[in-house]
Amino acid sequence: MLEANQRFAEGTPARPNQDEDRRAALQAGQNPYACVFTCSDSRVPAELIFDAGLGDLFVVRTAGEVVDIGVMATLEFAVAGLGVELLVIMGHQNCGAVKATAEVYEGADLPPAQQRVLVEQILPSITKAKQAGMHDREDFERQHAARMAEKILSTSSVIREAVEAGRLNVVAARYKLDDATVETVAAW
């Protein structure tokens, strides 16, 4: 996937699996090779970033790549139901949810209504990063992607057992808006 990302970053995407034959083949079902759980930010389209085609990726998105029960069930379906062999948890540069949470950590007011849930879910990542001596937003973004991966692995026996059995690799990553590349943060 990093090779495909490099093509995207260099402006030379292959744009695979996007023709009429591929669309026809997908009518019978899907068989993605990876699941990408990432932020809802409109600047982070996983299929483009990884130069993937129709049916190649199973993509799950929430603001700040925050894990909840619906996300967990969806990720488990990707692993157990679809048999993906790679799960990527991907944060990104200039994440508004991480920025807002860092500001709350420094004393700003919590956002209104249900947006508070996002901050409350991201706050432990900021706290862990600060305790480790990290102070810039890029480090917070990396830490949050890694912590969400750890949360998924510790919460889901389906995903954890797939990793332990060698059927699944899990990668925490961060997409860099400035150069369109993806950096690996941690892997299991």
C-alpha positions in Angstrom: 0.0 0.0 0.0 2.9 2.3 0.6 4.0 1.9 -3.0 0.5 2.8 -4.2 0.6 5.9 -1.9 3.9 6.9 -3.4 2.3 6.9 -6.8 -0.4 9.1 -5.5 2.1 11.4 -3.8 4.1 11.7 -7.0 1.0 12.5 -9.1 1.2 9.3 -11.1 -1.6 7.2 -9.8 -2.5 4.0 -11.7 -6.2 4.3 -10.8 -6.7 0.5 -10.9 -9.9 -1.4 -10.9 -12.2 1.4 -12.0 -13.5 0.1 -15.3 -16.8 -1.4 -16.4 -15.5 -5.0 -16.0 -14.6 -4.3 -12.4 -18.0 -2.8 -11.6 -19.6 -5.8 -13.1 -17.5 -8.2 -11.1 -18.3 -6.4 -7.9 -22.0 -7.0 -8.3 -21.4 -10.6 -7.0 -19.7 -9.4 -3.8 -16.7 -7.7 -2.4 -13.2 -9.0 -1.5 -11.2 -6.0 -0.3 -7.5 -6.6 0.5 -7.4 -4.1 3.4 -9.6 -2.1 5.8 -8.7 1.5 6.4 -10.2 3.2 9.5 -9.5 6.9 9.2 -10.9 10.4 9.9 -13.9 11.8 8.2 -11.9 14.9 7.0 -12.7 15.5 3.4 -8.9 15.9 2.7 -8.3 12.2 3.6 -9.9 10.0 0.9 -8.3 6.6 1.6 -9.1 5.2 -1.9 -7.2 8.0 -3.5 -4.4 8.2 -1.0 -3.7 4.5 -1.5 -4.4 4.6 -5.3 -7.0 1.9 -4.9 -9.9 1.0 -7.1 -13.5 -0.1 -6.6 -13.7 -2.9 -4.1 -10.1 -2.8 -3.1 -10.5 -1.1 0.3 -13.1 -1.4 3.0 -13.1 2.1 4.5 -14.5 3.2 7.9 -14.5 6.9 8.8 -15.3 8.9 11.9 -14.2 12.4 13.0 -10.8 12.0 14.6 -10.8 8.2 13.9 -12.7 7.8 17.2 -13.6 4.2 18.0 -17.1 3.4 19.2 -19.2 0.2 19.2 -20.4 0.7 15.6 -16.9 1.2 14.4 -15.7 -1.9 16.3 -18.5 -4.0 14.8 -17.7 -2.8 11.4 -13.9 -3.5 11.8 -14.7 -7.0 13.1 -16.9 -7.6 10.0 -14.0 -6.5 7.7 -11.7 -9.0 9.5 -14.1 -11.9 10.2 -16.6 -11.5 7.4 -14.5 -10.2 4.5 -11.2 -11.7 5.5 -9.1 -8.5 5.1 -5.4 -9.2 5.8 -4.5 -5.6 6.7 -6.1 -3.1 9.0 -4.8 0.4 8.8 -5.8 3.0 11.5 -4.8 6.3 9.9 -4.7 9.8 11.4 -3.6 12.8 9.5 -1.8 16.1 9.6 -3.8 19.1 10.7 -6.6 17.0 12.2 -9.2 19.4 13.6 -10.4 16.9 16.2 -6.9 16.4 17.6 -6.3 20.2 17.5 -9.6 20.9 19.4 -8.7 18.3 22.0 -5.2 19.7 22.5 -6.8 23.1 23.1 -9.2 21.6 25.7 -6.2 19.9 27.3 -4.6 23.4 27.6 -7.8 24.8 29.2 -10.2 25.7 26.4 -13.9 25.0 26.8 -15.3 21.7 25.6 -17.1 21.9 22.3 -20.9 21.8 22.4 -23.3 18.9 22.3 -22.2 15.5 21.0 -18.9 16.9 19.7 -17.7 16.6 23.3 -17.7 12.8 22.8 -14.9 13.2 20.2 -12.8 15.3 22.6 -13.4 12.9 25.5 -12.3 10.0 23.3 -9.2 11.8 22.0 -8.1 13.3 25.3 -6.3 10.2 26.6 -4.1 10.3 23.5 -3.1 13.9 24.2 -2.5 13.0 27.9 -0.3 10.0 27.0 1.7 12.1 24.5 2.3 14.9 27.0 3.4 12.4 29.6 5.9 11.0 27.1 7.3 14.5 26.6 5.6 15.2 23.3 4.4 18.7 22.7 3.5 19.2 19.0 0.4 18.4 17.1 2.1 16.0 14.8 3.2 13.9 17.8 -0.4 14.1 19.1 -1.7 12.8 15.8 0.7 9.9 15.7 0.0 9.0 19.3 -3.7 9.1 18.7 -3.5 6.7 15.7 -1.4 4.3 17.8 -3.7 4.5 20.8 -6.8 3.8 18.6 -5.0 0.8 17.2 -4.1 -0.4 20.7 -7.8 0.2 21.8 -9.1 -1.9 18.9 -6.6 -4.7 19.7 -7.4 -4.7 23.4 -11.2 -4.5 22.9 -11.8 -6.8 20.0 -11.1 -10.5 20.6 -11.9 -11.1 16.9 -9.2 -8.7 15.7 -6.7 -9.6 18.4 -7.0 -13.4 17.6 -6.6 -12.7 13.9 -3.4 -10.9 14.6 -2.2 -13.7 16.9 -3.0 -16.3 14.3 -1.0 -14.4 11.7 -4.1 -13.8 9.5 -4.1 -10.0 10.1 -1.6 -7.2 10.3 -2.5 -4.0 12.0 -0.8 -0.7 11.2 -1.2 2.7 12.8 -0.3 5.4 10.3 -0.5 9.2 9.6 -1.3 10.9 6.3 0.7 14.0 5.7 -1.3 16.6 3.8 1.8 18.6 2.8 3.4 15.9 0.7 0.6 13.4 0.4 2.6 10.5 1.9 1.6 8.1 4.6 4.0 7.4 7.5 3.9 4.2 9.6 3.5 5.0 13.3 3.3 1.5 14.8 2.6 -2.1 13.6 1.3 -5.3 15.0 
